[in-house]
Amino acid sequence: MMGPFKRATDTKPIIQKDVSSFFTDPIKNENVFWESMATFNPAAIVKDNMIHVFYRAEEKLGEKEIGGHTSRIGLAVSKDGISYSKKKFPVFYPKVDDQKKNEWPGGVEDPRLVETKEGLYVLTYTQWNRQVPRLAVATSNDLVHWTKHGPVFKNHKEGKYQNKETKSGAIVTQLDNGKLVAAKINGKYWMYYGVPHVWLASSENLIDWTPIETYEGSLAPVLSPRPGYFDSWLVEAGPPPVLTENGIVVLYNAGNSQNIGVKELGNRVYTGGQALFDSKEPWKLLDRCSAPFIKPELPFEKSGQYKDGTTFLEGLVQFNGIWYLYYGTADSMVGVVTSKK
């Protein structure tokens, strides 16, 4: 397992909402308070010797429930992993483009981010038009200008999964000179994705993806919920997994169903687990932890938009020899824990 991950002595959220920041939305053509509801579920990448944290920011639209606001992606940067400076405007958001039908009015959610050896940045995210959530991909050479490529499975079997729920795409990485980069296994890139099971897909170009299916043509889950454990309700892909000499370490988000899971955790609480997959057969599960390695413990992890509490894992980087793991807290703020190994 990776870790142990530890909180700072005086742990506080590193990113919080701002009810005063605004920008001119290109679809509404008016100023909107783009991070007035919440800031959470972050991706992370290292560039120019700084950590870049891409976080989901929600614009508050009345008193609507979870999923009823509009999400855009904001950016905060840190030179030391301790203090973070937010950019004034969102860096990724719905526009009047060919993806508007998939992204509006719910927005763009829950990013994960990897870099290739060639320096291309690949962003996976959820498109939410308030009808069907779709896992999509975008690419950039500078983290500023993005090209949207649309849903990851749009070209698979004539759009077989185009109108089915997909989300949470975590592309396998490996350490290269102290930096995580997208890894190839058997000549392909691999991505763990989905909820309430975790599924697997492969790609040759990081844009068009092929899900792993059974011989009957149905999706084959590679990680599933377990009655009697902390992940009894659901499992969901977390930050980009890491290919190691022992296998592929997959950090995943786990939901607890109190009646068949762990009673003392509470119902629908999100914690973090780790699983190990074979390095040559990424669908082959070798081991998984029996207890969560991170769970909601602090007040800001237990209270917020998601009342049951979350430590929702989405960003992982190695920076100056230290692992930084970024997570969303109660669908409201961004937290971080660190590990020296």
C-alpha positions in Angstrom: 0.0 0.0 0.0 1.0 3.6 -0.5 1.4 5.7 2.6 0.8 6.0 5.4 -0.8 9.4 4.6 -0.9 11.9 7.4 -2.7 15.2 8.0 -0.8 18.3 9.0 -0.8 19.2 12.7 -3.2 22.1 12.2 -5.1 20.6 9.2 -7.4 23.0 7.4 -9.0 23.0 4.0 -6.7 24.3 1.4 -9.4 25.6 -1.0 -12.8 27.0 0.0 -15.7 28.6 -1.8 -15.7 32.4 -2.6 -19.1 34.0 -2.9 -17.6 37.2 -4.4 -15.5 35.8 -7.3 -17.2 36.1 -10.7 -16.6 35.8 -14.4 -18.5 36.4 -17.6 -20.1 33.1 -18.6 -20.0 32.6 -22.4 -23.3 30.8 -22.5 -25.4 33.1 -20.3 -23.4 36.1 -21.5 -23.5 37.6 -18.0 -21.4 37.6 -14.8 -21.9 34.6 -12.6 -20.5 33.7 -9.2 -18.8 30.6 -10.3 -17.5 29.2 -7.0 -20.3 30.5 -4.6 -21.7 27.1 -3.6 -18.6 24.8 -3.1 -15.1 23.9 -4.2 -14.2 20.2 -4.0 -13.1 17.0 -5.8 -9.6 18.1 -7.1 -7.2 16.8 -9.7 -3.5 17.7 -9.4 -0.4 17.9 -11.6 3.2 19.2 -11.2 4.4 21.8 -13.7 7.2 24.4 -13.5 8.1 23.1 -10.1 4.7 24.0 -8.7 1.6 21.9 -7.8 -1.4 22.8 -9.9 -4.7 21.8 -8.3 -7.7 21.7 -10.6 -10.9 21.8 -8.5 -14.6 21.5 -9.1 -16.3 24.8 -8.3 -20.1 25.1 -8.1 -22.1 28.2 -8.8 -25.0 28.3 -6.3 -28.3 28.3 -8.1 -31.0 28.8 -5.4 -31.3 26.0 -2.9 -31.2 23.1 -5.3 -30.0 19.7 -4.2 -26.6 18.1 -5.0 -26.4 17.9 -8.8 -28.7 20.9 -9.3 -26.0 23.6 -9.5 -23.5 24.4 -12.3 -19.9 23.2 -12.0 -16.8 24.6 -13.6 -13.1 23.8 -13.0 -10.9 26.3 -11.1 -7.1 26.3 -10.6 -5.0 26.9 -7.5 -1.2 26.7 -7.5 1.4 26.1 -4.8 5.2 26.5 -4.7 5.6 24.6 -1.4 2.6 22.3 -1.0 1.4 24.3 2.0 -0.1 27.6 0.7 -2.3 27.7 -2.4 -3.2 30.7 -4.6 -6.4 30.5 -6.6 -6.7 31.9 -10.1 -9.4 34.6 -10.5 -11.3 32.8 -13.3 -12.2 29.2 -14.0 -9.9 27.4 -16.4 -12.3 24.8 -17.9 -16.0 25.2 -18.3 -19.0 24.8 -20.7 -18.9 27.0 -23.7 -20.9 27.5 -26.9 -19.1 24.6 -28.6 -19.8 21.1 -29.8 -19.9 19.7 -26.2 -22.5 22.2 -24.9 -25.3 19.6 -25.3 -23.4 17.3 -22.9 -22.2 19.9 -20.5 -25.0 22.4 -20.0 -26.6 23.3 -17.6 -24.9 21.0 -15.0 -21.4 21.8 -16.1 -18.1 19.9 -15.9 -17.3 17.9 -12.8 -14.7 15.8 -10.9 -11.5 16.1 -12.9 -8.5 13.7 -13.0 -5.3 14.8 -14.7 -2.2 13.1 -16.2 0.7 14.0 -18.3 2.4 12.0 -21.1 6.1 11.6 -21.6 5.8 14.0 -24.5 4.3 16.7 -22.2 0.7 16.5 -23.3 -1.8 17.0 -20.4 -4.9 14.8 -20.5 -7.9 15.7 -18.4 -10.8 13.3 -17.8 -14.0 14.7 -16.3 -17.7 14.2 -16.1 -20.0 16.1 -18.4 -23.4 16.8 -16.7 -26.3 18.0 -18.7 -28.7 17.0 -15.9 -29.8 14.0 -17.9 -26.9 11.6 -18.4 -23.4 11.9 -16.8 -20.7 11.1 -19.4 -17.0 10.5 -18.9 -15.2 12.8 -21.3 -11.6 13.8 -22.2 -9.8 17.0 -23.0 -6.1 17.7 -23.8 -3.8 20.7 -23.4 -0.1 21.6 -24.0 0.0 24.3 -21.3 -2.9 23.7 -18.8 -4.5 26.9 -20.1 -5.8 26.2 -23.6 -7.9 23.0 -23.8 -9.2 20.9 -26.7 -12.4 19.0 -25.8 -12.7 15.6 -27.5 -16.1 14.6 -26.1 -17.2 11.4 -24.4 -14.5 8.7 -24.1 -16.6 5.9 -25.5 -18.4 7.8 -28.3 -16.7 5.8 -31.1 -17.0 2.4 -29.4 -19.5 0.1 -31.1 -21.4 2.9 -32.7 -21.9 4.7 -29.4 -23.1 1.7 -27.4 -22.4 3.5 -24.1 -23.1 7.0 -25.2 -26.4 7.3 -23.3 -25.4 5.3 -20.2 -23.9 6.7 -17.1 -20.1 6.9 -17.1 -17.7 8.9 -14.8 -14.5 8.9 -12.8 -11.7 8.1 -15.3 -8.4 7.4 -13.6 -5.5 6.8 -16.2 -2.6 4.6 -15.0 0.6 6.4 -14.4 4.2 5.5 -13.4 7.0 7.5 -11.7 9.6 8.8 -14.2 12.4 10.8 -12.6 10.2 11.7 -9.7 7.2 12.7 -11.8 4.0 10.8 -12.6 3.4 10.2 -16.3 0.9 8.2 -18.2 2.1 4.5 -18.4 1.8 2.0 -21.2 1.1 -1.7 -20.5 1.2 -4.1 -23.4 1.5 -1.1 -25.8 -1.7 0.6 -24.5 -2.8 3.1 -22.0 -5.3 1.9 -19.3 -8.0 3.6 -17.3 -10.0 2.5 -14.3 -13.4 4.2 -14.2 -16.9 4.1 -12.9 -19.3 3.7 -10.0 -20.8 1.6 -8.3 -18.3 -0.9 -9.7 -14.9 0.0 -11.1 -14.5 -1.0 -14.7 -11.4 -0.9 -17.0 -10.7 0.5 -20.5 -7.7 0.8 -22.8 -6.6 3.3 -25.4 -3.8 3.8 -27.9 -4.2 7.6 -28.1 -5.7 8.6 -24.7 -8.8 10.0 -26.5 -10.7 7.0 -27.9 -11.2 4.3 -25.3 -12.3 0.7 -25.5 -14.0 -0.7 -22.3 -13.1 -4.2 -21.3 -16.1 -6.5 -21.9 -17.0 -10.1 -21.4 -17.3 -12.4 -24.4 -21.1 -11.7 -24.3 -20.4 -8.0 -24.8 -21.2 -6.6 -21.3 -19.0 -4.6 -19.1 -16.7 -6.7 -16.8 -16.2 -5.1 -13.4 -12.7 -5.4 -12.0 -13.5 -4.1 -8.5 -16.9 -4.4 -6.7 -18.5 -3.5 -3.4 -18.1 -6.1 -0.6 -20.8 -6.8 2.1 -19.2 -6.7 5.5 -16.6 -4.1 4.7 -16.2 -0.3 4.4 -16.8 -0.5 0.7 -20.2 -2.4 0.9 -22.3 0.2 -0.9 -20.1 1.3 -3.8 -16.6 1.6 -5.2 -15.4 4.4 -7.4 -12.1 5.1 -9.2 -10.0 7.7 -7.4 -6.8 9.5 -8.5 -4.6 8.2 -11.4 -3.3 4.8 -10.3 0.4 4.1 -10.0 2.3 1.3 -11.8 4.9 -0.1 -9.4 7.2 -3.1 -9.3 4.6 -4.9 -7.3 1.7 -4.1 -9.5 -0.8 -1.3 -10.2 -1.8 0.5 -7.0 -5.4 1.8 -7.4 -6.6 4.3 -4.8 -10.4 4.2 -4.8 -13.3 5.8 -3.1 -15.6 3.6 -1.1 -19.1 4.1 0.1 -20.4 2.3 3.2 -23.9 0.7 3.5 -24.3 0.6 7.3 -26.7 -2.3 7.5 -24.4 -4.7 5.6 -21.0 -2.8 6.0 -19.3 -1.3 9.0 -21.8 0.0 11.5 -19.5 2.4 13.3 -18.6 4.2 10.0 -22.2 5.4 9.5 -24.4 5.2 6.4 -23.2 6.4 2.9 -19.9 7.7 4.3 -17.1 7.9 1.7 -13.7 6.6 2.7 -10.6 5.7 0.8 -9.3 2.2 0.0 -6.4 0.7 -2.0 -6.3 -2.2 -4.4 -3.4 -4.0 -6.2 -3.8 -5.2 -9.8 -1.4 -7.2 -11.9 1.1 -5.1 -13.9 0.7 -7.1 -17.1 -3.0 -8.0 -16.7 -4.6 -4.8 -15.4 -8.0 -6.5 -14.9 -6.5 -9.1 -12.5 -7.1 -8.1 -8.8 -4.3 -9.3 -6.6 -5.2 -7.8 -3.2 -7.2 -5.1 -1.5 -7.2 -3.5 1.9 -9.7 -4.7 4.5 -10.1 -1.3 6.2 -10.0 2.3 4.9 -6.6 4.1 4.9 -8.4 7.5 5.1 -11.8 8.5 6.3 -13.7 11.6 7.5 -12.5 12.6 10.9 -12.3 16.4 11.1 -15.3 18.7 11.2 -14.8 20.1 7.7 -14.7 16.5 6.4 -17.9 15.6 8.1 -20.1 18.7 7.5 -21.0 20.4 4.3 -23.1 19.8 1.2 -22.8 16.1 1.7 -23.9 15.6 5.2 -22.7 12.0 5.7 -19.0 13.0 5.2 -16.4 12.3 2.5 -12.7 12.1 1.9 -13.2 11.8 -1.8 -9.8 11.1 -3.5 -9.0 12.5 -6.9 -5.5 14.1 -7.1 -2.1 12.5 -6.5 1.4 13.9 -7.2 4.9 13.4 -6.0 6.5 16.8 -5.2 10.0 17.2 -3.8 10.0 13.5 -2.9 6.7 13.7 -1.0 3.3 12.2 -2.0 0.5 14.7 -1.9 -3.0 13.2 -2.0 -5.9 15.7 -2.6 -9.5 15.0 -1.8 -12.9 16.6 -1.6 -14.5 17.1 1.8 -18.3 16.7 2.2 -18.7 18.0 -1.4 -17.7 21.4 0.0 -13.9 22.0 0.3 -10.5 20.6 -0.7 -8.1 18.8 1.7 -4.7 17.3 1.4 -2.7 14.6 3.2 1.0 13.7 2.6 3.3 10.7 2.8 7.1 10.4 2.6 7.0 7.0 1.0 
